């Protein structure tokens, strides 16, 4: 997907920033040329401010997307993933495991969630950062209760895991 997007926007860094922001936030481009978060319309000025570009770049990006059948299908069907409760997890009595890993290693999510469940703890939420957007993608796992600190060493044994924090 990103190769197609990069090819369309490589000469226009502002438009590329807009396309990345749309995907990053799970926004969709409607057939009517408007940008939505779910069913909520987001105005061009708000997106321009968030991407630090001129609002005309928003319109130009949307026009390019809608003129390309494949891009229109991709951007027209994106949906937001829902709320990430990481910043309020402690207030809700949940635990947080934050893992920085090498994205090219398969099985990190499976092994980390297996480690948690083998300790009899339920998982409330999992969010994996996309290496296309983040230099150091993180896996964030919200658990029903805080984990014991001694599990850090167990997480570090998972191939590809570079760093672990438990809150």
C-alpha positions in Angstrom: 0.0 0.0 0.0 2.7 2.5 1.0 4.6 2.0 -2.3 1.5 3.1 -4.2 0.9 6.1 -1.9 4.6 7.1 -2.0 4.6 6.9 -5.8 1.6 9.2 -6.0 2.9 11.8 -3.6 6.7 11.6 -3.7 7.0 15.0 -5.5 4.6 16.6 -3.0 5.9 16.3 0.7 2.9 18.3 2.0 0.4 15.9 0.3 2.4 12.9 1.6 2.1 14.3 5.1 -1.7 14.6 4.7 -2.0 11.1 3.4 0.0 9.7 6.3 -2.0 11.6 8.8 -5.3 10.3 7.3 -4.0 6.7 7.7 -2.4 7.3 11.1 -5.7 8.5 12.6 -7.9 6.0 10.8 -9.7 8.8 8.8 -11.5 8.0 5.6 -11.9 10.0 2.4 -15.6 10.0 1.3 -16.7 10.0 -2.3 -17.9 13.5 -1.8 -14.3 14.7 -1.2 -14.8 15.2 2.6 -12.6 13.5 5.3 -14.3 11.6 8.1 -13.5 10.1 11.4 -16.2 7.4 11.4 -19.3 9.4 10.5 -17.9 12.7 11.9 -16.7 15.2 9.2 -13.3 16.7 9.8 -12.8 20.1 8.2 -9.8 20.8 6.0 -8.5 23.6 8.3 -8.3 21.2 11.3 -6.3 18.7 9.2 -4.1 21.4 7.8 -3.2 22.6 11.3 -2.5 19.0 12.4 -0.2 18.3 9.5 1.3 21.8 9.4 0.4 22.4 5.8 -1.7 24.9 3.8 -5.4 23.9 3.6 -5.2 23.7 -0.2 -2.8 20.8 0.3 -5.7 18.9 1.9 -8.0 19.4 -1.1 -5.2 18.5 -3.6 -4.4 15.3 -1.6 -8.1 14.3 -1.6 -8.4 15.0 -5.3 -5.5 12.8 -6.1 -6.9 10.0 -3.9 -10.3 10.2 -5.5 -8.9 10.2 -9.1 -7.1 6.9 -8.5 -9.4 3.9 -8.2 -7.1 1.9 -6.0 -6.3 4.8 -3.6 -10.0 5.7 -3.5 -10.9 2.2 -2.4 -8.1 2.1 0.3 -8.8 5.6 1.7 -12.6 5.2 1.4 -12.7 2.2 3.6 -10.4 3.1 6.5 -12.1 3.1 9.9 -10.7 4.3 13.2 -9.5 1.6 15.6 -11.2 3.0 18.6 -9.9 4.5 21.8 -6.5 3.6 23.2 -6.8 3.7 27.0 -3.1 3.8 27.8 -3.2 7.3 29.3 -6.0 6.4 31.6 -5.2 2.7 32.3 -3.8 3.4 35.8 -6.9 5.4 36.7 -9.0 2.5 35.7 -7.0 0.0 37.7 -5.5 -1.6 34.6 -1.9 -2.5 33.9 0.3 -1.4 31.0 3.1 -3.3 29.2 5.0 -1.3 26.7 7.3 -3.2 24.4 9.8 -1.7 21.9 10.7 -4.3 19.4 12.2 -5.0 15.9 9.1 -5.0 13.7 10.5 -7.5 11.3 10.4 -10.3 13.9 7.2 -12.4 13.7 5.4 -13.6 16.7 6.2 -10.9 19.2 2.5 -10.1 19.9 1.6 -13.8 20.2 4.5 -14.5 22.6 3.9 -11.5 24.7 0.2 -12.1 25.1 0.9 -15.8 25.8 3.2 -14.8 28.6 0.6 -12.5 30.1 -2.3 -15.1 29.9 0.0 -17.9 31.3 0.2 -15.8 34.4 -3.7 -15.8 34.7 -4.1 -12.2 33.6 -6.7 -11.1 31.0 -5.8 -8.6 28.3 -8.1 -5.7 27.8 -6.5 -4.1 24.8 -3.5 -4.5 22.4 -2.1 -1.7 20.1 0.8 -2.3 17.8 2.5 0.8 16.4 3.1 0.7 12.6 6.8 0.8 11.5 5.7 2.9 8.6 4.8 5.7 11.0 7.1 5.2 13.9 10.8 5.0 14.0 10.6 2.8 17.1 7.2 1.1 17.0 5.8 0.0 20.3 3.5 -2.7 21.3 1.1 -1.6 24.1 -0.8 -4.2 26.0 -3.4 -3.1 28.6 -4.1 -5.8 31.2 -7.0 -6.2 33.6 -4.5 -5.6 36.5 -0.9 -4.4 36.8 1.8 -7.1 36.1 4.6 -8.1 38.4 7.9 -6.3 37.6 9.7 -9.6 37.5 8.0 -10.4 34.2 10.3 -7.8 32.4 13.0 -10.4 32.1 10.6 -12.9 30.6 9.5 -10.3 28.0 13.1 -9.5 27.1 13.7 -13.2 26.3 11.2 -12.8 23.3 13.2 -12.6 20.1 13.2 -9.1 18.7 12.2 -7.3 22.0 14.6 -4.4 22.7 13.0 -2.7 25.7 10.1 -3.4 28.1 8.3 -1.1 30.6 5.6 -2.3 33.0 3.4 0.3 34.7 
